[in-house]
């Protein structure tokens, strides 16, 4: 049986640059039962040019009234904020994670002692960042939105060549549109990635609700990441594609139920089934009164509950034999 699904509550930038909001999100994620909460770490000026425009979903959130640089400057959490959030996570018993979007941010997370690094989908072609992340020899979560299998293979090659073993890497299937339409979720890619690369696979869910995340677990995803927010009406690029605190708790409970329900894969009756078997299976019984010495035939035998007598598969062995005693109707036949 596989290990417990690792659930990441993605805070992202839904704190809108407010440490107080970020700390409240830590409390919510911990209360919901998530294993980790993930933020984003970036230096805006190192991430985008002054003239970089907003992505489509970002334009929807801001009505296209700012550049990416201005947006990111409003959403950034500085080093002191990171340290406070790490302490907050430690108090709440939840793992602090963050995604670095540039080399300086990766170095900062390294210095903060993070045991796991999440590489975002947009950086899967950033060979330098991949190499630096791989050289840290920490656990790596690699998101693959907008990527094909050749790009995944190339990124994995860089990470492993830099020193990170395949066993320390989880490849996250994802779709980089916020929200993602169900027709674009392509959850079978979870299986494709696992088969193609022989690697641990997860799913970063950007659909509305959390049905897709639950289905991904059933398909074998071992890590689930889902954006959440304190309030969908808050400003910001990811709020509308996020789930509420209540929904986050529901998702965690559903995943825990599903992973238990998946079981071992061995098909055999459980102890609880065994106690019901006699009541619901059938036995060979007398359909009518059968005298001693009379032959058993298909006409004087029947198959009825309970299943405490001869198995119905024995019927052909019984037909043609002679009764060794008298059987009233419904009596279990004995050989």
C-alpha positions as a Markdown table, in Angstrom:
| # | Residue | x | y | z |
|---|---|---|---|---|
| 1 | Unk | 0.0 | 0.0 | 0.0 |
| 2 | Unk | 1.4 | 3.4 | -1.0 |
| 3 | Unk | 2.3 | 6.2 | 1.5 |
| 4 | Unk | -0.3 | 8.7 | 2.5 |
| 5 | Unk | -1.1 | 11.3 | -0.2 |
| 6 | Unk | 0.9 | 14.5 | 0.5 |
| 7 | Unk | -1.6 | 17.4 | 0.4 |
| 8 | Unk | -0.3 | 20.9 | -0.3 |
| 9 | Unk | -2.6 | 23.9 | 0.4 |
| 10 | Unk | -1.4 | 26.4 | -2.2 |
| 11 | Unk | -1.6 | 29.9 | -0.7 |
| 12 | Unk | 0.4 | 31.2 | -3.6 |
| 13 | Unk | -0.1 | 35.0 | -3.7 |
| 14 | Unk | -3.6 | 35.0 | -2.3 |
| 15 | Unk | -2.3 | 36.9 | 0.7 |
| 16 | Unk | -1.9 | 40.0 | -1.6 |
| 17 | Unk | 1.3 | 40.8 | 0.1 |
| 18 | Unk | -0.1 | 40.9 | 3.6 |
| 19 | Unk | 1.8 | 39.0 | 6.2 |
| 20 | Unk | -1.2 | 39.0 | 8.5 |
| 21 | Unk | -3.4 | 37.4 | 5.8 |
| 22 | Unk | -0.6 | 34.9 | 5.1 |
| 23 | Unk | -0.5 | 33.9 | 8.7 |
| 24 | Unk | -4.3 | 33.4 | 8.8 |
| 25 | Unk | -3.9 | 31.2 | 5.8 |
| 26 | Unk | -1.4 | 29.0 | 7.7 |
| 27 | Unk | -3.9 | 28.6 | 10.5 |
| 28 | Unk | -6.7 | 27.6 | 8.0 |
| 29 | Unk | -4.5 | 25.1 | 6.1 |
| 30 | Unk | -3.3 | 23.5 | 9.4 |
| 31 | Unk | -6.9 | 23.3 | 10.7 |
| 32 | Unk | -8.0 | 21.7 | 7.4 |
| 33 | Unk | -5.5 | 18.9 | 7.8 |
| 34 | Unk | -3.2 | 19.8 | 4.9 |
| 35 | Unk | 0.4 | 18.4 | 5.1 |
| 36 | Unk | 2.0 | 21.6 | 3.8 |
| 37 | Unk | 1.2 | 25.2 | 2.8 |
| 38 | Unk | 3.0 | 26.7 | -0.1 |
| 39 | Unk | 3.7 | 30.3 | -0.9 |
| 40 | Unk | 5.7 | 31.9 | -3.8 |
| 41 | Unk | 9.1 | 33.5 | -3.5 |
| 42 | Unk | 10.3 | 36.0 | -6.1 |
| 43 | Unk | 12.2 | 39.1 | -6.8 |
| 44 | Unk | 9.9 | 41.0 | -9.2 |
| 45 | Unk | 12.7 | 42.8 | -11.0 |
| 46 | Unk | 14.5 | 39.5 | -11.6 |
| 47 | Unk | 11.4 | 37.7 | -12.7 |
| 48 | Unk | 9.9 | 40.0 | -15.3 |
| 49 | Unk | 10.9 | 43.0 | -17.5 |
| 50 | Unk | 9.3 | 46.4 | -16.9 |
| 51 | Unk | 7.1 | 45.9 | -20.0 |
| 52 | Unk | 5.9 | 42.3 | -19.5 |
| 53 | Unk | 2.1 | 42.2 | -19.8 |
| 54 | Unk | -0.3 | 40.2 | -17.7 |
| 55 | Unk | -1.3 | 36.7 | -18.5 |
| 56 | Unk | -4.9 | 36.2 | -19.7 |
| 57 | Unk | -6.3 | 35.1 | -16.3 |
| 58 | Unk | -4.3 | 38.0 | -14.6 |
| 59 | Unk | -5.9 | 40.5 | -17.0 |
| 60 | Unk | -9.3 | 39.2 | -15.9 |
| 61 | Unk | -8.4 | 39.8 | -12.3 |
| 62 | Unk | -7.0 | 43.3 | -12.8 |
| 63 | Unk | -8.9 | 44.4 | -15.9 |
| 64 | Unk | -5.5 | 44.7 | -17.6 |
| 65 | Unk | -4.6 | 47.9 | -15.8 |
| 66 | Unk | -1.1 | 47.1 | -14.7 |
| 67 | Unk | 2.1 | 45.3 | -15.8 |
| 68 | Unk | 3.3 | 42.0 | -14.4 |
| 69 | Unk | 6.1 | 43.9 | -12.6 |
| 70 | Unk | 3.6 | 46.2 | -10.7 |
| 71 | Unk | 1.4 | 43.3 | -9.9 |
| 72 | Unk | 4.3 | 41.2 | -8.5 |
| 73 | Unk | 5.6 | 44.1 | -6.4 |
| 74 | Unk | 2.3 | 44.2 | -4.6 |
| 75 | Unk | 2.3 | 40.5 | -4.0 |
| 76 | Unk | 5.8 | 39.9 | -2.8 |
| 77 | Unk | 6.7 | 38.6 | 0.7 |
| 78 | Unk | 10.1 | 39.7 | 1.9 |
| 79 | Unk | 12.7 | 37.7 | 3.9 |
| 80 | Unk | 11.4 | 38.7 | 7.3 |
| 81 | Unk | 7.9 | 37.7 | 6.3 |
| 82 | Unk | 9.2 | 34.3 | 5.2 |
| 83 | Unk | 10.9 | 33.7 | 8.6 |
| 84 | Unk | 7.8 | 34.7 | 10.5 |
| 85 | Unk | 5.7 | 32.3 | 8.3 |
| 86 | Unk | 8.1 | 29.5 | 8.9 |
| 87 | Unk | 7.8 | 30.0 | 12.7 |
| 88 | Unk | 4.0 | 30.2 | 12.3 |
| 89 | Unk | 4.0 | 26.9 | 10.4 |
| 90 | Unk | 6.2 | 25.2 | 13.1 |
| 91 | Unk | 3.7 | 26.3 | 15.8 |
| 92 | Unk | 0.8 | 24.9 | 13.8 |
| 93 | Unk | 2.5 | 21.6 | 12.8 |
| 94 | Unk | 2.3 | 22.2 | 9.1 |
| 95 | Unk | 5.2 | 22.2 | 6.6 |
| 96 | Unk | 6.2 | 25.5 | 5.0 |
| 97 | Unk | 6.9 | 25.4 | 1.3 |
| 98 | Unk | 7.5 | 28.0 | -1.3 |
| 99 | Unk | 8.1 | 28.2 | -5.0 |
| 100 | Unk | 11.2 | 30.1 | -6.2 |
| 101 | Unk | 10.9 | 32.0 | -9.5 |
| 102 | Unk | 14.5 | 33.2 | -9.8 |
| 103 | Unk | 17.9 | 32.2 | -8.6 |
| 104 | Unk | 18.1 | 34.7 | -5.8 |
| 105 | Unk | 14.8 | 33.4 | -4.4 |
| 106 | Unk | 16.1 | 29.8 | -4.7 |
| 107 | Unk | 19.1 | 30.8 | -2.7 |
| 108 | Unk | 17.0 | 32.4 | 0.0 |
| 109 | Unk | 14.9 | 29.3 | 0.4 |
| 110 | Unk | 18.0 | 27.2 | 0.6 |
| 111 | Unk | 19.4 | 29.4 | 3.3 |
| 112 | Unk | 16.1 | 29.2 | 5.2 |
| 113 | Unk | 16.6 | 25.4 | 5.4 |
| 114 | Unk | 13.7 | 24.2 | 3.3 |
| 115 | Unk | 13.9 | 20.4 | 2.7 |
| 116 | Unk | 11.7 | 20.5 | -0.4 |
| 117 | Unk | 11.8 | 22.8 | -3.5 |
| 118 | Unk | 8.8 | 23.3 | -5.8 |
| 119 | Unk | 9.7 | 24.3 | -9.3 |
| 120 | Unk | 6.9 | 26.1 | -11.1 |
| 121 | Unk | 5.6 | 25.2 | -14.5 |
| 122 | Unk | 7.0 | 28.4 | -16.1 |
| 123 | Unk | 10.5 | 27.5 | -15.0 |
| 124 | Unk | 10.6 | 24.1 | -16.6 |
| 125 | Unk | 12.7 | 25.5 | -19.5 |
| 126 | Unk | 15.0 | 27.5 | -17.1 |
| 127 | Unk | 18.1 | 25.3 | -17.3 |
| 128 | Unk | 20.1 | 27.4 | -14.9 |
| 129 | Unk | 17.4 | 27.4 | -12.2 |
| 130 | Unk | 16.8 | 23.6 | -12.7 |
| 131 | Unk | 20.6 | 22.9 | -12.4 |
| 132 | Unk | 20.9 | 25.0 | -9.2 |
| 133 | Unk | 17.8 | 23.4 | -7.7 |
| 134 | Unk | 19.1 | 19.9 | -8.6 |
| 135 | Unk | 22.5 | 20.7 | -7.1 |
| 136 | Unk | 20.9 | 21.3 | -3.7 |
| 137 | Unk | 20.0 | 17.6 | -3.6 |
| 138 | Unk | 16.7 | 18.2 | -1.8 |
| 139 | Unk | 13.3 | 16.8 | -2.6 |
| 140 | Unk | 12.0 | 18.4 | -5.8 |
| 141 | Unk | 8.5 | 18.9 | -6.9 |
| 142 | Unk | 8.4 | 19.7 | -10.6 |
| 143 | Unk | 5.2 | 21.3 | -12.1 |
| 144 | Unk | 4.6 | 20.6 | -15.8 |
| 145 | Unk | 1.9 | 22.9 | -16.9 |
| 146 | Unk | 2.3 | 23.9 | -20.6 |
| 147 | Unk | 4.9 | 21.2 | -21.1 |
| 148 | Unk | 5.1 | 18.1 | -23.2 |
| 149 | Unk | 6.9 | 14.8 | -22.3 |
| 150 | Unk | 10.1 | 15.9 | -24.1 |
| 151 | Unk | 10.3 | 19.0 | -22.0 |
| 152 | Unk | 9.7 | 17.0 | -18.9 |
| 153 | Unk | 12.4 | 14.5 | -19.8 |
| 154 | Unk | 14.8 | 17.4 | -20.5 |
| 155 | Unk | 14.1 | 19.0 | -17.1 |
| 156 | Unk | 14.5 | 15.7 | -15.3 |
| 157 | Unk | 17.8 | 15.1 | -17.0 |
| 158 | Unk | 19.1 | 18.4 | -15.8 |
| 159 | Unk | 17.9 | 17.8 | -12.2 |
| 160 | Unk | 19.4 | 14.4 | -12.0 |
| 161 | Unk | 22.7 | 15.4 | -13.7 |
| 162 | Unk | 23.0 | 18.1 | -11.1 |
| 163 | Unk | 22.8 | 15.5 | -8.3 |
| 164 | Unk | 19.2 | 15.0 | -7.3 |
| 165 | Unk | 18.2 | 11.3 | -7.6 |
| 166 | Unk | 15.0 | 10.3 | -9.4 |
| 167 | Unk | 13.6 | 8.9 | -6.1 |
| 168 | Unk | 13.6 | 12.5 | -4.7 |
| 169 | Unk | 11.6 | 14.0 | -7.5 |
| 170 | Unk | 7.8 | 14.2 | -7.9 |
| 171 | Unk | 6.5 | 15.3 | -11.3 |
| 172 | Unk | 3.2 | 17.2 | -11.0 |
| 173 | Unk | 0.8 | 17.1 | -13.9 |
| 174 | Unk | -1.0 | 20.4 | -14.2 |
| 175 | Unk | -2.7 | 22.7 | -16.6 |
| 176 | Unk | -1.7 | 26.4 | -16.5 |
| 177 | Unk | -5.0 | 28.2 | -16.9 |
| 178 | Unk | -6.8 | 29.6 | -13.9 |
| 179 | Unk | -9.4 | 28.2 | -13.6 |
| 180 | Unk | -8.9 | 25.1 | -15.8 |
| 181 | Unk | -11.9 | 23.8 | -17.6 |
| 182 | Unk | -12.6 | 20.1 | -16.9 |
| 183 | Unk | -12.2 | 19.2 | -20.6 |
| 184 | Unk | -8.6 | 20.5 | -20.3 |
| 185 | Unk | -7.7 | 18.7 | -17.1 |
| 186 | Unk | -6.5 | 15.6 | -18.9 |
| 187 | Unk | -6.2 | 13.5 | -15.7 |
| 188 | Unk | -5.0 | 10.4 | -17.6 |
| 189 | Unk | -1.7 | 12.2 | -18.0 |
| 190 | Unk | -1.0 | 11.3 | -14.3 |
| 191 | Unk | -0.8 | 7.6 | -15.5 |
| 192 | Unk | 1.1 | 8.6 | -18.7 |
| 193 | Unk | 3.8 | 10.5 | -16.7 |
| 194 | Unk | 4.2 | 7.6 | -14.2 |
| 195 | Unk | 4.5 | 5.0 | -17.0 |
| 196 | Unk | 6.8 | 7.1 | -19.2 |
| 197 | Unk | 9.3 | 8.2 | -16.5 |
| 198 | Unk | 8.9 | 5.6 | -13.8 |
| 199 | Unk | 8.6 | 8.4 | -11.3 |
| 200 | Unk | 6.5 | 9.6 | -8.4 |
| 201 | Unk | 3.5 | 11.7 | -9.8 |
| 202 | Unk | 1.2 | 14.3 | -8.4 |
| 203 | Unk | -1.4 | 16.7 | -9.6 |
| 204 | Unk | -1.7 | 20.4 | -9.2 |
| 205 | Unk | -5.4 | 21.2 | -9.6 |
| 206 | Unk | -6.6 | 24.5 | -11.0 |
| 207 | Unk | -10.2 | 23.4 | -11.8 |
| 208 | Unk | -13.1 | 24.9 | -9.9 |
| 209 | Unk | -14.1 | 22.7 | -7.0 |
| 210 | Unk | -12.0 | 19.7 | -6.1 |
| 211 | Unk | -13.5 | 16.8 | -7.9 |
| 212 | Unk | -10.5 | 16.6 | -10.2 |
| 213 | Unk | -8.1 | 16.4 | -7.3 |
| 214 | Unk | -10.1 | 13.5 | -5.8 |
| 215 | Unk | -10.1 | 11.7 | -9.2 |
| 216 | Unk | -6.3 | 12.2 | -9.5 |
| 217 | Unk | -5.8 | 10.4 | -6.2 |
| 218 | Unk | -7.8 | 7.5 | -7.5 |
| 219 | Unk | -5.6 | 7.5 | -10.6 |
| 220 | Unk | -2.4 | 7.3 | -8.5 |
| 221 | Unk | -1.4 | 10.8 | -7.7 |
| 222 | Unk | 0.7 | 10.8 | -4.6 |
| 223 | Unk | 0.9 | 14.6 | -4.1 |
| 224 | Unk | -2.1 | 17.0 | -4.5 |
| 225 | Unk | -1.7 | 20.7 | -4.7 |
| 226 | Unk | -4.7 | 23.0 | -4.6 |
| 227 | Unk | -5.0 | 26.8 | -4.4 |
| 228 | Unk | -7.1 | 28.1 | -1.6 |
| 229 | Unk | -8.2 | 31.6 | -0.4 |
| 230 | Unk | -9.8 | 33.2 | 2.6 |
| 231 | Unk | -12.3 | 34.9 | 0.4 |
| 232 | Unk | -12.9 | 34.5 | -3.3 |
| 233 | Unk | -14.0 | 38.2 | -3.6 |
| 234 | Unk | -10.5 | 39.4 | -2.6 |
| 235 | Unk | -8.4 | 41.1 | -5.4 |
| 236 | Unk | -5.7 | 39.0 | -6.9 |
| 237 | Unk | -5.0 | 36.8 | -9.9 |
| 238 | Unk | -5.7 | 33.4 | -8.3 |
| 239 | Unk | -8.6 | 34.1 | -6.0 |
| 240 | Unk | -11.5 | 33.0 | -8.3 |
| 241 | Unk | -9.7 | 29.7 | -9.1 |
| 242 | Unk | -9.2 | 28.9 | -5.5 |
| 243 | Unk | -11.3 | 26.9 | -3.0 |
| 244 | Unk | -12.6 | 28.3 | 0.3 |
| 245 | Unk | -11.4 | 27.2 | 3.8 |
| 246 | Unk | -14.5 | 25.0 | 4.1 |
| 247 | Unk | -13.9 | 23.4 | 0.8 |
| 248 | Unk | -10.2 | 22.8 | 1.6 |
| 249 | Unk | -11.3 | 20.9 | 4.7 |
| 250 | Unk | -13.8 | 18.9 | 2.6 |
| 251 | Unk | -11.1 | 18.1 | 0.0 |
| 252 | Unk | -8.6 | 16.9 | 2.6 |
| 253 | Unk | -11.2 | 14.6 | 4.2 |
| 254 | Unk | -12.3 | 13.3 | 0.8 |
| 255 | Unk | -8.7 | 12.5 | -0.2 |
| 256 | Unk | -8.1 | 10.7 | 3.1 |
| 257 | Unk | -11.2 | 8.6 | 2.5 |
| 258 | Unk | -10.2 | 7.8 | -1.0 |
| 259 | Unk | -6.7 | 6.7 | -0.2 |
| 260 | Unk | -8.1 | 4.3 | 2.5 |
| 261 | Unk | -10.7 | 3.1 | 0.0 |
| 262 | Unk | -8.1 | 2.3 | -2.6 |
| 263 | Unk | -6.8 | -0.5 | -0.4 |
| 264 | Unk | -4.1 | -3.0 | -1.4 |
| 265 | Unk | -5.4 | -4.1 | -4.8 |
| 266 | Unk | -5.5 | -7.7 | -3.8 |
| 267 | Unk | -9.0 | -9.1 | -4.6 |
| 268 | Unk | -10.2 | -11.2 | -1.7 |
| 269 | Unk | -13.1 | -11.0 | 0.8 |
| 270 | Unk | -12.6 | -8.8 | 3.8 |
| 271 | Unk | -13.4 | -10.1 | 7.3 |
| 272 | Unk | -16.5 | -7.9 | 7.2 |
| 273 | Unk | -17.6 | -9.6 | 4.0 |
| 274 | Unk | -17.0 | -13.0 | 5.4 |
| 275 | Unk | -19.6 | -12.5 | 8.1 |
| 276 | Unk | -22.2 | -11.8 | 5.5 |
| 277 | Unk | -21.3 | -14.6 | 3.1 |
| 278 | Unk | -23.5 | -17.3 | 4.5 |
| 279 | Unk | -26.5 | -15.0 | 4.6 |
| 280 | Unk | -26.3 | -13.8 | 1.0 |
| 281 | Unk | -24.9 | -16.8 | -0.9 |
| 282 | Unk | -27.0 | -19.9 | -1.8 |
| 283 | Unk | -26.9 | -23.6 | -1.1 |
| 284 | Unk | -28.3 | -26.6 | -2.8 |
| 285 | Unk | -31.7 | -27.4 | -1.1 |
| 286 | Unk | -34.6 | -29.7 | -1.6 |
| 287 | Unk | -37.2 | -28.0 | -3.8 |
| 288 | Unk | -39.8 | -30.5 | -2.7 |
| 289 | Unk | -39.9 | -33.4 | -0.3 |
| 290 | Unk | -37.3 | -36.0 | -1.3 |
| 291 | Unk | -37.6 | -39.6 | 0.0 |
| 292 | Unk | -34.6 | -41.7 | 1.1 |
| 293 | Unk | -33.2 | -43.6 | -2.0 |
| 294 | Unk | -34.8 | -41.1 | -4.5 |
| 295 | Unk | -32.6 | -39.7 | -7.2 |
| 296 | Unk | -31.7 | -36.0 | -7.0 |
| 297 | Unk | -32.8 | -34.2 | -10.2 |
| 298 | Unk | -33.0 | -30.7 | -11.5 |
| 299 | Unk | -36.7 | -30.7 | -10.6 |
| 300 | Unk | -36.4 | -31.7 | -7.0 |
| 301 | Unk | -33.5 | -29.5 | -6.2 |
| 302 | Unk | -33.3 | -25.7 | -5.8 |
| 303 | Unk | -30.7 | -23.0 | -5.0 |
| 304 | Unk | -31.7 | -20.9 | -2.0 |
| 305 | Unk | -30.1 | -18.9 | 0.8 |
| 306 | Unk | -28.4 | -19.4 | 3.2 |
| 307 | Unk | -25.0 | -20.4 | 1.9 |
| 308 | Unk | -24.1 | -22.7 | 4.8 |
| 309 | Unk | -24.7 | -25.9 | 2.7 |
| 310 | Unk | -23.3 | -27.2 | -0.6 |
| 311 | Unk | -22.0 | -24.6 | -3.0 |
| 312 | Unk | -24.2 | -24.3 | -6.1 |
| 313 | Unk | -21.2 | -25.1 | -8.2 |
| 314 | Unk | -21.6 | -28.7 | -6.8 |
| 315 | Unk | -25.0 | -29.1 | -8.4 |
| 316 | Unk | -23.9 | -31.3 | -11.3 |
| 317 | Unk | -22.2 | -33.6 | -8.8 |
| 318 | Unk | -25.4 | -34.0 | -6.8 |
| 319 | Unk | -27.8 | -34.6 | -9.7 |
| 320 | Unk | -28.1 | -38.3 | -10.3 |
| 321 | Unk | -27.1 | -39.4 | -6.8 |
| 322 | Unk | -29.6 | -41.0 | -4.5 |
| 323 | Unk | -30.7 | -39.4 | -1.2 |
| 324 | Unk | -29.3 | -41.1 | 1.9 |
| 325 | Unk | -32.1 | -39.8 | 4.0 |
| 326 | Unk | -35.5 | -38.1 | 3.8 |
| 327 | Unk | -35.3 | -34.3 | 3.0 |
| 328 | Unk | -38.3 | -32.1 | 3.7 |
| 329 | Unk | -38.7 | -29.0 | 1.4 |
| 330 | Unk | -36.0 | -26.3 | 1.9 |
| 331 | Unk | -33.6 | -28.7 | 3.7 |
| 332 | Unk | -29.9 | -28.4 | 2.9 |
| 333 | Unk | -28.7 | -31.3 | 0.8 |
| 334 | Unk | -25.7 | -33.2 | 2.3 |
| 335 | Unk | -23.6 | -35.7 | 0.4 |
